[in-house]
Amino acid sequence: MELFDVAIVGGGPAGSVCAAFCAGTGLQTLVLEREKFPREKVCGDCLNPSCWPVLQRLNLAQRVRDLPHSKLDSVEFIAIGGRNVIVDLPSGDDCELSVKRSLFDALLLKHARELGAHVREETTVTVLVHNENWKIETDRGENFSARILVGADGRNSTVARLCNLLPRPARERVALQAHVPLPQNFGRRVVLQFLQEGYSGQAPVNETELNLCLVGTPPTISRLRRWAEDHFEIIADQSWRTITPLTRSPVPCAHGNVLFIGDAARVVEPFTGEGIYYAMQSGELAAIAIAKIIHGKDPQSALRQFARACAEMYRGRLWINRLARMAVLSPRIASVLVRFAPVSSVAMRLLTARIISRE
Ligand SMILES: Cc1cc2nc3c(=O)[nH]c(=O)nc-3n(C[C@H](O)[C@H](O)[C@H](O)COP(=O)(O)OP(=O)(O)OC[C@H]3O[C@@H](n4cnc5c(N)ncnc54)[C@H](O)[C@@H]3O)c2cc1C
């Protein structure tokens, strides 16, 4: 059996970016991905401007701009009852844009392949055994062996579960997502709309389609869907993707010689649209640590540096996550704040600036 330097479970943004950086430095890199790409995902499809530096280091920024996308000029917060606050987003090369995950994720995974990573799609990891190295079994009955393992398999991480690290999910909320026909004159805005039953995120992803996300609780989600069907005149047999949990405790990002990145390590509140950035950035940080270990540096020290770099990435930002969660769990209170213009427009402008900048 071939011994890989690193096996990465999950080929989303976290896993693909980690694989690209590992393969780019000459490591024998394996990616095991459950789905066949291209595939859609429950996501708002918005790329926070902080993603650009990572994409530039991957030499992918222009290829992302070449994908069908929408440039987003502004974010509009809408309170229950309809009062709104509009905040401008940056323009130019550092703009926020929306691109379908089927296109974005497929490009990242293709790039990892181009740099030499071995990618196995439609391959679900089912068993992990650790002796000197990791032995990985899949649902196809195949076995792989690797010196280092990376869990990049999302919020319901199998790797974390098989390592007995997956926290009990708080199944308090559920998300639905669909691409629906773009309403006329929707404009180039992201809409974050508070509703009695939860909230909705809306963003155009190209000239003809709107990404529509709904987040509610199990008892309210069907009412939210009916609201969306009426509001956007959606056909009755529209298919919706779904995901839960929206919140869970973090998993340690380094545990023995398994590293966790992206949603597998920490699930952030979708409302702020930062998850893809954290996934890509943590993928890059993991690759730096893995290269050090494979090239003979002290593994404990490399893992400690990785853990510190991950903590630094979130430092001073988790309050935004908590604030966003409070707002979406209490849409009525959040709506009162949005209605309280002009104070709210200053607050929303400051908050948006903080979310889209890493300075
Ligand atoms: C409603 C909603 C809206 C959101 N909107 C935004 C937004 O607009 N912008 C933003 O930046 N973020 C947004 N996010 C967050 C974002 O979607 C995630 O943070 C991001 O997808 C995390 O990337 P990842 O690579 O860590 O995990 P994922 O993208 O979840 O990728 C994990 C991969 O692992 C694979 N996998 C899982 N189990 C196995 C297994 N056992 N074996 C092999 N493969 C496996 C899966 O098939 C998947 O491809 C949103 C989230 C939600 C829920």
The ligand as a MOL file (V3000), in Angstrom:
LIG
                    3D

  0  0  0     0  0            999 V3000
M  V30 BEGIN CTAB
M  V30 COUNTS 53 58 0 0 0
M  V30 BEGIN ATOM
M  V30 1 C -27.0620 28.5700 5.4240 0
M  V30 2 C -25.5840 28.7780 5.2740 0
M  V30 3 C -25.1290 29.8580 4.5250 0
M  V30 4 C -23.7410 30.0760 4.4130 0
M  V30 5 N -23.3150 31.1270 3.6460 0
M  V30 6 C -21.9850 31.3900 3.5490 0
M  V30 7 C -21.5270 32.4510 2.7200 0
M  V30 8 O -22.2870 33.1320 2.0450 0
M  V30 9 N -20.1810 32.6760 2.6860 0
M  V30 10 C -19.2930 31.9340 3.4140 0
M  V30 11 O -18.0800 32.2200 3.3640 0
M  V30 12 N -19.7160 30.8920 4.1700 0
M  V30 13 C -21.0320 30.5890 4.2400 0
M  V30 14 N -21.4430 29.5000 4.9530 0
M  V30 15 C -20.4360 28.6430 5.6100 0
M  V30 16 C -19.7070 27.7820 4.5760 0
M  V30 17 O -20.6370 27.0910 3.7790 0
M  V30 18 C -18.7750 26.7820 5.2850 0
M  V30 19 O -18.0790 27.4440 6.3110 0
M  V30 20 C -17.7780 26.1540 4.3090 0
M  V30 21 O -18.4430 25.3450 3.3720 0
M  V30 22 C -16.7610 25.2990 5.0770 0
M  V30 23 O -15.8910 24.6610 4.1660 0
M  V30 24 P -15.2210 23.2610 4.5610 0
M  V30 25 O -14.3080 22.9040 3.4480 0
M  V30 26 O -14.7070 23.3260 5.9450 0
M  V30 27 O -16.4240 22.2250 4.6450 0
M  V30 28 P -17.4940 21.7450 3.4670 0
M  V30 29 O -17.6020 22.8360 2.5020 0
M  V30 30 O -18.6270 21.3000 4.2590 0
M  V30 31 O -16.7240 20.5510 2.7940 0
M  V30 32 C -16.5980 19.3120 3.4410 0
M  V30 33 C -16.4650 18.2110 2.3790 0
M  V30 34 O -16.2190 16.9700 3.0600 0
M  V30 35 C -16.9250 15.9340 2.3920 0
M  V30 36 N -17.1310 14.8410 3.3580 0
M  V30 37 C -17.9280 14.8300 4.4500 0
M  V30 38 N -17.8270 13.6490 5.1080 0
M  V30 39 C -16.9380 12.9030 4.4060 0
M  V30 40 C -16.4200 11.5800 4.5810 0
M  V30 41 N -16.7570 10.7920 5.6120 0
M  V30 42 N -15.5150 11.1100 3.6620 0
M  V30 43 C -15.1280 11.8820 2.5970 0
M  V30 44 N -15.6020 13.1440 2.4030 0
M  V30 45 C -16.4890 13.6560 3.2920 0
M  V30 46 C -18.2150 16.6060 1.9360 0
M  V30 47 O -18.7790 15.9190 0.8350 0
M  V30 48 C -17.7360 18.0170 1.5740 0
M  V30 49 O -17.4450 18.1500 0.1830 0
M  V30 50 C -22.8180 29.2170 5.0700 0
M  V30 51 C -23.2900 28.1250 5.8000 0
M  V30 52 C -24.6540 27.8940 5.9030 0
M  V30 53 C -25.1340 26.7090 6.6930 0
M  V30 END ATOM
M  V30 BEGIN BOND
M  V30 1 1 1 2
M  V30 2 1 2 3
M  V30 3 2 2 52
M  V30 4 2 3 4
M  V30 5 1 4 5
M  V30 6 1 4 50
M  V30 7 2 5 6
M  V30 8 1 6 7
M  V30 9 1 6 13
M  V30 10 2 7 8
M  V30 11 1 7 9
M  V30 12 1 9 10
M  V30 13 2 10 11
M  V30 14 1 10 12
M  V30 15 2 12 13
M  V30 16 1 13 14
M  V30 17 1 14 15
M  V30 18 1 14 50
M  V30 19 1 15 16
M  V30 20 1 16 17
M  V30 21 1 16 18
M  V30 22 1 18 19
M  V30 23 1 18 20
M  V30 24 1 20 21
M  V30 25 1 20 22
M  V30 26 1 22 23
M  V30 27 1 23 24
M  V30 28 2 24 25
M  V30 29 1 24 26
M  V30 30 1 24 27
M  V30 31 1 27 28
M  V30 32 2 28 29
M  V30 33 1 28 30
M  V30 34 1 28 31
M  V30 35 1 31 32
M  V30 36 1 32 33
M  V30 37 1 33 34
M  V30 38 1 33 48
M  V30 39 1 34 35
M  V30 40 1 35 36
M  V30 41 1 35 46
M  V30 42 1 36 37
M  V30 43 1 36 45
M  V30 44 2 37 38
M  V30 45 1 38 39
M  V30 46 1 39 40
M  V30 47 2 39 45
M  V30 48 1 40 41
M  V30 49 2 40 42
M  V30 50 1 42 43
M  V30 51 2 43 44
M  V30 52 1 44 45
M  V30 53 1 46 47
M  V30 54 1 46 48
M  V30 55 1 48 49
M  V30 56 2 50 51
M  V30 57 1 51 52
M  V30 58 1 52 53
M  V30 END BOND
M  V30 END CTAB
M  END
